[in-house]
Amino acid sequence: MTGPSTPEYLLGVDEAELERLHFQHEVWRPVTDAFLDRIGVRAGWKCLDAGAGPGLVTFDLRERVGDEGEVTALEPSKLYLEWLRKETRRRGYSNIRVLEGTAENSSLDPGQYDLVFSRWVIAFVQDAERFLQPLFNALRPGGVIAIQDYMYEGLALFPRGGAFDRIHAAVLAYYRSVGGDPYVTASLPGLFHRHGIQTLECSPHSLAGGTDSGVMQWAHRFFTVHIPRMVERGILGETEGAAMIADWTAHARNPDALFFSPIVVDVAGRKTNHP
Ligand SMILES: C[S@@+](CC[C@H](N)C(=O)[O-])C[C@H]1O[C@@H](n2cnc3c(N)ncnc32)[C@H](O)[C@@H]1O
């Protein structure tokens, strides 16, 4: 998706990342499901999944809205959309729509969605307000916007004392290297307020686990791929990157290791009639 007119998407798009997204979905599914439960997504709703990737939440939303609802997946990556279309056919769904492109360049009809959902996208974009504006417009009055993304604190690996202790600053610099904001969720209630969106909730969630846990294996898939990319970008020196991977790998074999994920925040707001 990266090109002269499209800003760089930090994580890239390939088969390995597609696999990581599937794994990630399973690990964090209880958190996302509970968020959708609290929002009260119902049969017949019309939903938009913005930055849908291969549509993992798109399909969960489709389960909830049933035959009489509709879900639109908005996504710039052809590879992910190809997977999504194939899976839509395999499941025999006729009410999943696909829109290829970014939120910023989308031409969504105004006032049509009961729910606009977006998970792990907005922290990567250069201008959160530009990303959100078309999504706000696409909501019907009374509709809900629901964002799941980072407030990138809380990341920790125990026992402490090794090179991995310094990863936090590197991840912040990594997100910022493409103009992203690893604390973006903290600015959402204020941004909602300025656009006539009433904040319904802003709740932090973290997962923790040892070597065999899903959360540690999820982190393994991220750090073993992205620490080398941080080195390529000059965010970490080669020796420092190698020391961090070695420290992580030693923890991954340590039965007493404990990993804490960064905080994922569920932010939901309702569109009022008074922008
Ligand atoms: C980390 S993936 C998350 C995918 C999916 N939301 C999930 O939770 O499984 C981020 C996705 O956002 C897409 N993306 C990046 N920038 C975007 C933008 N400006 N508008 C819409 N989607 C975007 C990427 O192509 C990628 O599929």
PDBQT file of the ligand as one rigid body, heavy atoms in Angstrom, charges set to zero:
ROOT
HETATM    1  C1  LIG A 301      -2.453  -3.884  12.690  1.00  0.00    +0.000 C 
HETATM    2  S1  LIG A 301      -3.545  -4.040  11.328  1.00  0.00    +0.000 S 
HETATM    3  C2  LIG A 301      -5.096  -4.307  12.181  1.00  0.00    +0.000 C 
HETATM    4  C3  LIG A 301      -6.116  -5.004  11.308  1.00  0.00    +0.000 C 
HETATM    5  C4  LIG A 301      -7.478  -5.225  11.991  1.00  0.00    +0.000 C 
HETATM    6  N1  LIG A 301      -8.088  -3.972  12.382  1.00  0.00    +0.000 N 
HETATM    7  C5  LIG A 301      -7.340  -6.102  13.197  1.00  0.00    +0.000 C 
HETATM    8  O1  LIG A 301      -7.522  -5.642  14.322  1.00  0.00    +0.000 OA
HETATM    9  O2  LIG A 301      -7.046  -7.295  13.005  1.00  0.00    +0.000 OA
HETATM   10  C6  LIG A 301      -3.745  -2.374  10.726  1.00  0.00    +0.000 C 
HETATM   11  C7  LIG A 301      -4.500  -2.311   9.399  1.00  0.00    +0.000 C 
HETATM   12  O3  LIG A 301      -4.804  -0.937   9.116  1.00  0.00    +0.000 OA
HETATM   13  C8  LIG A 301      -4.651  -0.722   7.716  1.00  0.00    +0.000 C 
HETATM   14  N2  LIG A 301      -4.431   0.729   7.551  1.00  0.00    +0.000 N 
HETATM   15  C9  LIG A 301      -3.273   1.413   7.704  1.00  0.00    +0.000 A 
HETATM   16  N3  LIG A 301      -3.482   2.735   7.506  1.00  0.00    +0.000 NA
HETATM   17  C10 LIG A 301      -4.814   2.884   7.246  1.00  0.00    +0.000 A 
HETATM   18  C11 LIG A 301      -5.644   4.013   6.967  1.00  0.00    +0.000 A 
HETATM   19  N4  LIG A 301      -5.132   5.235   6.909  1.00  0.00    +0.000 N 
HETATM   20  N5  LIG A 301      -6.975   3.814   6.756  1.00  0.00    +0.000 NA
HETATM   21  C12 LIG A 301      -7.473   2.549   6.813  1.00  0.00    +0.000 A 
HETATM   22  N6  LIG A 301      -6.731   1.447   7.066  1.00  0.00    +0.000 NA
HETATM   23  C13 LIG A 301      -5.418   1.610   7.276  1.00  0.00    +0.000 A 
HETATM   24  C14 LIG A 301      -3.477  -1.610   7.337  1.00  0.00    +0.000 C 
HETATM   25  O4  LIG A 301      -3.453  -1.887   5.949  1.00  0.00    +0.000 OA
HETATM   26  C15 LIG A 301      -3.741  -2.842   8.201  1.00  0.00    +0.000 C 
HETATM   27  O5  LIG A 301      -4.524  -3.789   7.547  1.00  0.00    +0.000 OA
ENDROOT
TORSDOF 0
